[in-house]
Amino acid sequence: MKKIFLICLTLVFSVGISAQNKAKKPNIIYILADDLGYGDVSCLNENSKIKTPHIDALAQGGMKFTDAHSNSAVCSPTRYGILTGRYAWRSRMKSGVLWSYDTHLIEPKRLTAASLLKKQGYETACIGKWHLGLDWAKDAKGNVDFTQKINNTPTAIGFDYFYGITASLDIPPYFYIQNDKITATKIDSIDGTTGKGFWRNGPIGDDFKHEEVLPVLTQKALNFIQKQDKNTPYFLYFPLPAPHTPILPTKEYLGKSGTNEYGDFVLMVDDVVGKIIAAVKQSGEENNTIIIFTSDNGCSPMADFKELAGVGHNPSYVFRGTKADIYEGGHHVPFIVQWKGHVKPQTVSDKTICLTDFLATCADIINEKLPDNAGEDSYSLLPLLTDKPHRFKRKATVLHSIDGYFAIQKGKWKLEMCAGSGGWSTPKPGKEEAGLPPIQLYNLENDIGETKNVQAAYPSVVKELTALLTQYIKNGRSTKGSPQKNDGVFLKKPMAWMKE
C-alpha cells in the first residue's frame, strides 16, 4: 500500500512539475520597426530631437544593445534572417528586395522561429508587413487573380494566424490579407503619390486606406494579446509598416516631434510600442512576456536627412550612411529586450549581435536544440540577457548591402568588400568609386564614423577577415555544425575577392 502511495505521489509531483514548466514558457512579442534609425530612439541618442518615451521605458525595464545589427541593410533579407536564423544571401536572394508578385522566399520545410515555437505549444501570429513573398493565384492568361487563395503565406511556415500586408506600404497590391485570402470585397486601382507620402500605382482593396494601416494593424495586435489564454504561451511577430514611406502620421501626431513629418511618424511608432506594453500589463502576463523591439535596417533618405539636420537631428546617430549601405548607418539598429524577472532593468550590452540570433535565442529559452540544417547563423542571446556574457558564442558578424556587397565585423575591425557604400550613399557603386581601394577596413573602436580606411596599414587583419568570411560562405554556416549548402549562384562582382 505504501509503495502504491509513493508511486501516486511521484506521478502527482511529476505532473505538477510538468505543468509548472509549461507555465514557465514565456510569451514572446517581436516588434520590428521599418526603416527606423538607431539615432531616432532617444535612449540611444543623447542628441536626439525626437523623444521616444515608450521605447525608452522598455529599455529602462530591460536591456538595450548598443552594437546590434540587421543582417542586411534592406527589408526582405533582414526579415528572412530574423525568422530563419540564416543569412539571406544563402537563399536565392543575393541582392535587393522582393517586389509585388515575387514568390515565397522562405522554403516551406525550413525551420523558423514560428514553427519551432508552434511545435512547443505556442499560439503563433504574424500581424503586419510580410515582404517575404507570396504565391498569388493566376488565371489562364497568367494574370494575378486576387480573389483566389494565396499560397505560401506566413501560415505555411509556422504561423497559426496572419493578418497583414504583402510588402512595404508603398509597394502594391494594397490589400489586407487574412491567412490566405484578401479581405477586400471590391478591387479598384489607385494612382501613385510623391514626396514623403510616396506610394506606387496599383490595385487597392475597398477596405484599405494607407493612412489607416498602422492603426488597423496595431488594433489587430492588441486584440491578439487580449484574447490569449493564460495557460497557452504565444508568439506575436509584429512587423510594423512604419516609419517607412509613405510617411503618414495621423493628425494627432502632426507637428508633435518638432522636427518634420518623419519625426512625427516616429512618435506614432513609439506610441504603438506604448500600446503593446500597456496591453501586456493589462493581461497580467507582464512578468511572463519577452518584448523585443528593433528595426529592420537604418533610416531611409526619404526621411529627409537635410531637413532633419536643420533641427539638429540625425537618424543615423554618429554612423556613416543610411539604409541600403554597407556602412554602419545601413545596418546598425536599435535593439531592446524587456523580460521582467529575468533581464535586469536598466542594463546595457555592448556585445555585437545580429538579428539572425532570434531563432537560437528562442530555442535556448524553451530548451530545444536546433538541427544542423537550421539557424546556421544564429547565436543565442540568452547568456547576455541573463548576465552570463562569457557564454555568448558569436565570433564575427557578416553584413550585406542592397547591391549584394559583403562586410564582416570581428571585434573592433570591420572589413568591407567594396570601394564605396554598396548602396545609396556616396560613393555609390560605379563611377563614384573610381580610384578608391577595392576594399575598406575600419577600426570601429576609434573610428565608428568610418572616416579612415586603414586597409593598407593592416594587411594581416585584411587577410584574416577575408579568410574567415570565405570560410563562413563556403561552409554554408557561421555557427558550429556540419557544412550546409547555400542556394543559387553568387553575384560575381561582390565575390571577386574570394578565391574559388
Residue pairs with C-beta under 8 A, 6 or more apart in sequence:
22 121
22 231
23 231
23 288
24 288
25 120
25 121
25 122
25 233
25 365
25 366
26 233
26 288
26 289
26 290
26 339
26 342
26 365
27 228
27 233
27 234
27 235
27 236
27 280
27 285
27 288
27 289
27 290
28 117
28 122
28 233
28 234
28 235
28 236
28 289
28 290
28 292
28 362
28 365
29 225
29 235
29 236
29 238
29 276
29 280
29 289
29 290
29 291
29 292
30 82
30 113
30 235
30 236
30 237
30 238
30 292
30 294
30 358
31 238
31 240
31 272
31 273
31 276
31 291
31 292
31 293
31 294
32 79
32 82
32 128
32 237
32 238
32 239
32 240
32 294
32 295
32 296
33 240
33 242
33 243
33 269
33 293
33 294
33 295
33 296
33 334
34 75
34 129
34 168
34 239
34 240
34 241
34 242
34 243
34 244
34 295
34 296
35 243
35 244
35 245
35 295
35 296
35 297
35 298
35 299
35 300
35 302
35 303
35 323
36 243
36 266
36 269
36 295
36 299
36 315
36 333
36 334
37 295
37 298
37 299
37 303
37 314
37 315
37 316
37 317
37 322
37 329
38 44
38 45
38 295
38 298
38 315
38 316
38 317
38 319
38 332
38 333
38 334
39 45
39 47
39 48
39 299
39 313
39 314
39 315
39 316
39 317
39 318
39 319
40 48
40 50
40 52
40 243
40 263
40 266
40 299
40 315
40 334
41 48
41 52
41 55
41 56
41 334
41 336
42 48
42 50
42 51
42 52
42 53
42 55
42 56
43 52
43 55
43 56
43 59
43 60
43 64
44 64
44 66
44 317
44 334
45 314
45 317
47 312
47 313
47 314
48 313
49 257
49 258
49 259
49 263
49 308
49 311
49 312
49 313
50 257
50 259
50 263
50 266
50 267
50 313
51 257
51 267
52 266
52 267
52 270
52 273
53 270
53 274
54 270
54 271
54 273
54 274
54 277
55 270
55 273
55 293
55 334
55 336
57 274
57 277
58 273
58 277
58 291
58 293
58 336
58 338
59 336
59 338
59 346
60 345
60 346
61 338
61 340
61 345
61 346
62 291
62 336
62 337
62 338
62 339
62 340
62 343
62 344
62 345
62 347
63 336
63 337
63 338
63 343
63 344
63 347
63 348
63 349
63 384
63 385
64 334
64 335
64 336
64 347
64 348
64 349
65 335
65 336
65 337
65 348
65 349
65 350
65 351
65 353
65 384
66 348
66 349
66 350
67 332
67 349
67 350
67 351
67 352
67 353
68 294
68 332
68 333
68 334
68 335
68 352
68 353
68 354
68 355
69 331
69 332
69 333
69 352
69 353
69 354
69 355
69 397
69 399
69 409
70 78
70 81
70 294
70 295
70 296
70 297
70 331
70 333
70 354
70 355
71 77
71 78
71 81
71 87
71 88
71 331
71 354
71 355
71 356
71 377
71 398
71 399
71 400
72 78
72 81
72 88
72 89
72 297
72 331
72 399
72 400
72 401
72 402
73 297
73 298
73 323
73 324
73 325
73 326
73 330
73 331
73 399
73 400
73 401
73 402
73 422
73 423
74 96
74 97
74 296
74 297
74 323
74 324
74 402
75 97
75 131
75 167
75 168
75 244
75 296
75 297
76 88
76 93
76 96
76 97
76 98
76 105
76 131
76 132
76 133
77 87
77 88
77 89
77 93
77 97
77 400
78 88
78 296
78 297
78 355
79 130
79 131
79 132
79 239
79 296
80 86
80 88
80 91
80 93
80 105
80 106
80 132
81 87
81 88
81 354
81 355
81 356
81 377
82 113
82 355
82 356
82 358
83 106
83 112
83 113
83 114
83 132
83 157
83 237
83 358
83 359
84 106
84 110
84 111
84 112
84 356
84 359
84 374
84 375
85 113
85 356
85 357
85 358
85 359
85 360
85 370
85 374
85 375
85 376
85 377
85 378
86 110
86 356
86 374
86 375
86 376
86 377
86 378
87 356
87 376
87 377
87 398
87 400
87 478
88 105
88 400
89 400
89 404
89 406
89 486
89 490
90 376
90 377
90 476
90 484
90 486
90 487
91 105
91 107
91 487
91 488
92 105
92 487
92 488
93 105
94 404
94 488
94 489
94 490
94 491
95 402
95 403
95 404
95 491
95 494
96 402
96 403
96 404
97 131
97 402
98 105
98 131
98 132
98 133
98 167
99 167
99 171
100 166
100 167
100 171
100 172
100 173
100 202
101 134
101 136
101 144
102 133
103 133
103 134
103 135
103 152
104 132
104 133
104 134
104 135
104 151
104 152
104 156
105 132
105 133
106 112
106 132
106 133
106 157
108 152
108 156
108 157
110 157
110 374
111 359
111 370
111 371
111 373
111 374
111 375
112 157
112 158
112 359
113 158
113 235
113 237
113 358
113 359
113 362
114 124
114 126
114 154
114 157
114 158
114 159
114 235
114 237
115 157
115 158
116 158
116 359
116 362
116 363
116 366
116 368
117 124
117 158
117 233
117 235
117 362
117 366
118 124
118 158
118 159
118 160
118 235
120 233
120 366
120 368
121 232
121 233
122 232
122 233
122 234
122 235
123 160
123 228
123 229
123 232
123 233
123 234
123 235
124 158
124 159
124 160
124 161
124 234
124 235
124 237
125 159
125 160
125 161
125 162
125 163
125 224
125 234
125 235
125 236
125 237
126 154
126 159
126 161
126 162
126 163
126 164
126 237
126 239
127 161
127 162
127 163
127 164
127 217
127 220
127 221
127 224
127 236
127 237
127 238
128 164
128 165
128 217
128 221
128 237
128 238
128 239
128 240
128 241
129 164
129 165
129 167
129 168
129 169
129 239
129 240
129 241
130 153
130 154
130 162
130 164
130 165
130 166
130 167
130 177
130 239
131 166
131 167
131 168
131 239
132 154
133 152
134 150
134 151
134 152
134 153
134 166
134 177
135 150
135 151
135 152
136 144
136 145
136 146
136 150
137 144
137 145
137 148
137 149
137 150
137 151
138 144
138 145
139 145
144 173
146 173
146 175
146 182
146 184
146 187
146 203
147 182
149 180
149 181
150 177
150 180
150 181
150 182
151 180
153 162
153 177
153 179
153 180
154 162
154 164
155 161
155 162
155 179
155 180
159 237
161 179
161 224
162 177
162 178
162 179
162 180
163 176
163 177
163 178
163 179
163 217
163 220
164 176
164 177
164 217
164 239
165 174
165 175
165 176
165 177
165 213
165 217
165 241
166 173
166 175
166 177
168 241
168 244
168 245
169 199
169 210
169 213
169 241
169 242
169 244
169 245
169 246
170 198
170 199
170 200
170 244
170 245
170 246
171 199
171 200
171 202
172 190
172 199
172 200
172 201
172 202
172 203
172 204
173 202
173 203
173 204
174 190
174 199
174 202
174 203
174 204
174 205
174 208
174 210
175 182
175 183
175 184
175 203
175 204
175 205
175 208
176 182
176 183
176 184
176 205
176 207
176 208
176 216
177 183
182 205
183 205
183 207
184 205
184 206
184 207
184 208
185 206
185 207
186 205
186 206
187 203
187 204
187 205
187 206
188 203
188 204
188 205
188 206
189 201
189 202
189 203
189 204
190 199
190 201
190 202
190 203
190 204
191 201
192 198
192 199
192 200
192 201
192 202
193 199
193 246
196 245
196 246
196 247
196 260
196 261
196 262
196 302
196 303
196 304
197 210
197 245
197 246
197 247
197 248
198 245
198 246
198 302
199 210
199 245
199 246
210 246
210 248
211 248
211 250
213 241
214 240
214 241
214 242
214 248
214 268
214 269
214 272
215 250
217 238
217 240
217 241
218 272
218 275
221 236
221 238
221 276
222 275
222 276
222 279
224 234
224 236
225 234
225 236
225 276
225 279
225 280
225 283
226 279
226 282
226 283
228 234
228 283
228 285
230 283
230 284
230 285
235 362
238 276
239 296
240 269
240 272
242 265
242 268
242 269
242 272
243 262
243 265
243 266
243 268
243 269
243 303
244 300
245 300
245 302
247 261
247 262
247 265
247 302
247 303
248 265
249 261
249 264
249 265
249 267
249 268
250 268
253 264
253 265
253 267
253 268
253 271
254 261
254 264
255 264
256 264
256 267
257 263
257 264
257 266
257 267
258 311
259 307
259 308
259 311
259 313
260 303
260 304
260 307
260 308
260 311
262 302
262 303
262 304
262 308
262 315
263 308
263 313
273 293
276 291
277 291
280 286
280 289
280 291
286 340
287 340
287 341
289 339
289 340
290 337
290 338
290 339
290 365
291 337
291 338
291 339
292 335
292 336
292 337
292 358
293 334
293 335
293 336
293 337
294 333
294 334
294 335
294 336
294 355
295 333
295 334
296 333
296 355
297 323
297 324
297 330
297 331
297 333
298 315
298 316
298 319
298 321
298 322
298 323
298 325
298 328
298 329
298 330
298 331
298 332
298 333
299 305
299 315
299 316
299 322
299 323
299 329
300 322
300 323
300 324
301 322
301 323
301 424
303 315
305 314
305 315
305 316
305 322
308 314
308 315
315 322
316 322
316 328
316 329
317 332
318 448
318 449
319 327
319 328
319 329
319 332
319 448
319 449
319 450
320 327
320 328
320 329
320 425
320 449
320 450
320 451
321 327
321 328
321 329
321 330
321 421
321 423
321 425
321 450
322 329
322 330
322 423
322 424
322 425
323 329
323 330
323 423
323 424
324 330
324 401
324 402
324 403
324 421
324 422
324 423
324 424
324 425
325 331
325 401
325 402
325 421
325 422
325 423
325 424
325 425
326 399
326 400
326 401
326 405
326 406
326 407
326 416
326 418
326 421
326 422
326 423
327 416
327 421
327 423
327 425
327 450
328 444
328 448
328 450
329 425
330 399
330 401
330 421
330 423
331 399
333 355
335 353
335 355
337 343
337 381
337 385
339 385
342 385
342 386
343 385
343 386
344 387
347 387
349 384
349 389
351 384
351 389
351 392
351 394
352 394
352 397
352 409
352 411
353 379
353 381
353 384
353 394
353 397
354 377
354 379
354 394
354 397
356 375
356 377
356 378
357 378
357 379
357 380
357 381
357 394
358 378
359 370
359 374
359 375
359 378
360 370
360 375
360 378
360 379
360 380
360 381
360 479
361 378
361 380
361 381
361 382
361 385
363 369
363 370
363 375
363 380
364 380
364 382
365 382
370 378
372 481
372 482
372 484
373 484
375 479
376 476
376 477
376 478
376 479
376 481
376 484
377 398
377 472
377 477
377 478
377 479
378 479
379 392
379 393
379 394
379 479
380 392
380 393
381 392
383 389
383 390
383 391
383 392
384 392
393 479
395 410
395 478
396 408
396 409
396 410
396 465
396 468
396 472
396 478
397 408
397 409
397 410
398 406
398 407
398 408
398 469
398 472
398 478
399 406
399 407
399 408
399 409
400 406
400 407
401 407
401 418
401 421
401 422
401 423
402 422
402 423
402 424
403 422
403 423
403 429
403 494
404 422
404 491
404 493
404 494
405 416
405 417
405 418
405 422
405 423
405 429
405 494
406 416
406 417
406 418
406 469
406 494
407 414
407 415
407 416
407 417
408 414
408 415
408 465
408 468
408 469
408 472
409 415
409 444
410 465
410 468
412 443
412 444
412 445
412 446
413 441
413 442
413 443
413 444
413 458
413 461
413 465
414 441
414 442
414 444
414 450
415 439
415 440
415 441
415 455
415 461
415 462
415 465
415 466
415 469
416 422
416 439
416 440
416 441
416 442
417 439
417 466
417 469
417 494
417 497
418 429
418 433
418 438
418 439
418 440
418 494
419 427
419 433
419 436
419 437
419 438
419 439
419 440
420 426
420 427
420 428
420 429
420 432
420 433
420 436
421 427
421 428
421 429
422 429
423 429
426 432
427 433
427 436
437 453
437 455
437 456
438 496
438 497
439 455
439 462
439 497
440 450
440 453
440 455
441 453
441 454
441 455
441 458
441 461
441 462
441 465
442 450
442 452
442 453
442 454
443 454
444 450
455 462
466 497
466 498
469 498
470 498
470 499
472 478
473 486
473 490
473 498
474 483
475 483
475 484
476 483
476 484
476 485
476 486
477 483
477 484
